[in-house]
Amino acid sequence: MTFRDLQFEVPEFPHGGVGGAETSPPPALGEHTAAVLASAGVGEVEYLSLLESGGAAEATPGAFAWAPVRREA
């Protein structure tokens, strides 16, 4: 599996006894922020305020939210 330009070997686990489950990369941290907060009743103005204040974050392409990406020199 490829995730953020890195290769990982991931085992296929059985899914309900019917073949193997398809392996896909995990969501990026913050990828579903808007949908989750909207489902909790947070309006757009509140949401934008949360983003601006740092109270919420969205996924940023090419960046890990929890740790910087290490590149070999």
C-alpha positions, 0 to 999 in steps of 0.5 A, a space after each residue: 500500500 502507498 500512503 503519502 509516497 511511502 510504501 507499507 506492507 499491510 496484511 489482508 484480514 478476513 472480512 465477514 468470512 467472505 474473502 479478504 477486505 480491501 486494504 486502503 490507506 487511513 484517512 489523514 488527520 483532519 480529513 473528516 473534520 468538516 463532516 464530523 462537526 457539521 453532524 454535531 450541529 456546528 454551523 459554517 461561521 462557527 467552523 471557520 472560527 474554530 479553524 482560525 483559532 486552531 481549535 479545529 484543523 483540516 487535513 493539509 496535502 503533503 503534511 503530517 499533522 502530528 509529526 513532520 515528514 523526515 526526508 533523507 538528505 
